[in-house]
Amino acid sequence: MNFWVEYWNDINKKNNGSHAQMKEQLHWVEPDPKIISRRYFSTMMAATEFAKTVEKRGHMIRIKQDGFGH
């Protein structure tokens, strides 16, 4: 089974006002496929560790796998 991490910069963030103010409800907008980077791994543990480091740098991430569940 193969695993991969997709990551990209979230350019659709809205950060208006202070944390105490009501904010507009944000809806998920699928990123443009051209800006998504991918890195492939043979284990879920390796993919998860990489995803944590990328997320700490401010990227949006998602981990995917091929095939069926366990």
C-alpha positions as CSV (number, residue, x, y, z in Angstrom):
1,M,0.0,0.0,0.0
2,N,1.3,3.5,-0.9
3,F,0.8,6.7,1.0
4,W,1.3,10.2,-0.1
5,V,1.1,13.7,1.5
6,E,-0.5,16.5,-0.5
7,Y,0.4,20.0,0.8
8,W,-0.1,23.6,-0.3
9,N,-0.1,27.1,1.0
10,D,-3.6,28.2,2.1
11,I,-4.1,31.4,0.2
12,N,-7.8,31.7,1.0
13,K,-7.4,32.5,4.7
14,K,-9.6,35.4,5.9
15,N,-8.3,37.0,9.1
16,N,-10.4,40.0,9.7
17,G,-10.9,41.7,13.1
18,S,-10.0,40.4,16.5
19,H,-10.6,36.9,17.9
20,A,-13.5,38.3,20.0
21,Q,-15.5,39.4,16.9
22,M,-17.9,37.2,15.1
23,K,-16.3,35.9,11.9
24,E,-17.9,34.9,8.6
25,Q,-18.4,31.1,8.4
26,L,-15.7,29.8,6.1
27,H,-16.5,27.1,3.6
28,W,-14.0,24.6,2.3
29,V,-12.7,25.5,-1.1
30,E,-10.7,22.8,-2.9
31,P,-7.3,24.1,-3.8
32,D,-6.1,24.5,-7.4
33,P,-4.5,21.2,-8.5
34,K,-1.6,23.2,-9.9
35,I,-0.5,24.4,-6.5
36,I,-0.6,21.0,-4.7
37,S,2.8,19.4,-4.0
38,R,3.0,15.7,-3.3
39,R,5.5,13.4,-1.6
40,Y,5.2,9.6,-1.6
41,F,5.9,7.2,1.3
42,S,5.9,3.4,1.9
43,T,4.6,3.7,5.5
44,M,1.9,5.7,7.2
45,M,4.3,6.5,10.0
46,A,6.8,8.2,7.6
47,A,3.9,10.1,5.9
48,T,2.6,11.3,9.2
49,E,5.9,12.6,10.4
50,F,6.5,14.4,7.2
51,A,3.0,15.9,7.3
52,K,3.6,17.2,10.9
53,T,6.8,19.1,9.8
54,V,5.1,20.6,6.7
55,E,2.1,21.6,8.7
56,K,4.3,23.4,11.3
57,R,5.6,25.5,8.4
58,G,2.1,26.8,7.7
59,H,1.0,24.5,4.8
60,M,-2.4,22.8,4.6
61,I,-1.9,19.0,4.4
62,R,-3.8,15.9,3.7
63,I,-2.6,12.3,3.8
64,K,-3.9,9.9,1.2
65,Q,-3.5,6.2,0.5
66,D,-4.2,3.9,-2.4
67,G,-6.0,0.6,-2.2
68,F,-8.5,-0.3,0.5
69,G,-8.5,0.0,4.3
70,H,-6.8,-2.3,6.7
